[in-house]
């Protein structure tokens, strides 16, 4: 456990969430619609952070050494310069995220891309939930310990696969996020795999066009439909829904295979908006991986269907990952505990209700 308060800020395309971790538990969570534009993004994040600190860690306000703060958001985020660029869903072209938050909160702020932060959170929480459903510690209904049996150092490489409007991933090795060229490591959604669907990146037939929320919306338009769950619709006899979920599960299966073969990930955790589809989604992904294994001894030997998990939709994994970002390397910055230090998120109790 750790007595040092840690604040994690997750600035999403629609919602900003803030969590406070201290003494081995999540003391508070607050959320609100994200601001728009550079100033709006910072305004909402600062307001929520101050509310949480004032209510639950008043001793930390104004005393930078007593609180560690990390923040994440979509787009190209440089942890060294603190700059965030091209977050189109937030109307942000360029933003000094670390500088803006630090100036108003009075503490150095570590920053990261949201998917990479979520990967870090998933790495620390790995094993703390059962596949396809929340554990007692992370359910929306109650409070309990996140009681995973693994600890930092086990399962050295973990990939987080974010299924949202688009498709992105990140890999964590021994507690360190793999970055690649300009932070582009993990952008597997923009690997052309075939087909004629145009991708938002300008290419044709990217993996994202068959394994994402936008792919599902294209393949199964829900306008005028009563059903919102494509798996339920498929089970009820909707042939178009059945075809759509088959394509998406096959695409995600390909993404899992790609991560295992190319990144060396020993475990793949699936999260993001589509994770809310629950057990039918992970069952469909595993069925595709088992089909691949039946056709290839090499793939069968990898045991991929046993290496993929679904993150419960109500776990604030990006905010938790942001809370545990390494210290920004700024002169005079207070020490932030390293990612691999004692007191990881495997010891954190996560309340299911939001405060405020």
WORAGI-V737714 format. One line per field, one symbol per residue. phi: phi as a letter, one per 30 degrees, with the letter a starting at -180 (. if undefined). psi: psi as a letter, one per 40 degrees, with the letter a starting at -180 (. if undefined). burial: b if it has 24 or more other ideal C-beta (glycine too) atoms within 12 Angstrom, else e. A space follows every 50 residues. Layout:
phi = ???
psi = ???
burial = ???
This chain:
phi = .bdddbccccccdbbcbbbccahibddabbbaeddcieddededdddddd dddddbbddddibedcbcbbbbadjdccdddidcbhcddchccaaddddd dddccibdbdbaddddddddddddceicbdeiaddedbddcabaddcddd bejdhebbccccccecbbbabcchicddcidhidejdddccdbjjcddcd djdcideddbbadddddddbdceicddccdddddddjddddddddddddd ddeddddddddccidcbbccbjeddddieeddddddddddddddcbdddd ddhddcccbcdedcdddddddddcdddddceidddceddcddidddcccc ddcdcj
psi = ihehihhhhhhiddihihihhifeihdihiiihiiiiddddddddddddd dddddefddehegdeehhhiiiiiahhhdddeihifgdeefhdhhgdddd ddddeeiihiiiidddddddddddeheeiiheiiideeiedahiigfiei ihdigdhhhhhhgadahiiihhhfehhhdahfeehefeefhheiiehiid eeihfiddeegidddddddgheheidhehddddddeehdddddddddddd ddddddddddddeeheihhhaadedeeaddddddddddddddddehdddd ddfddeehihhhdehgdddddddfiiihgiheiihhiideiifieeehhh ieiih.
burial = ebebbbbbbbbbbebbbbbbbbebbbbbbbbbebbeebeebbbbbbbbbb bbbbebbeebbeebebbbbbbbbbbbbbbeebbbbbbeebebebbbbbbb bbebbebbbbbbbbbbbbbbbbbbbbbbbebbbbbebbeeeeeebbebeb bbeebbbbbbbbbbbbbbbbbbbebbbbbeeebbbbbbbbbebeeebebe beeeebbbbbbbbbbbbbbbeeeeeeeebbbebbeeebeebeebbbbbbb bbbbbbbbbbeebebbbbbbbbbbbbbbebbbbbbbebbbebbeeeeebe ebebbebbbbbbbbbbbbbbbbbbbbbbeeeeebebbebbbebbbbbbbb bbebee
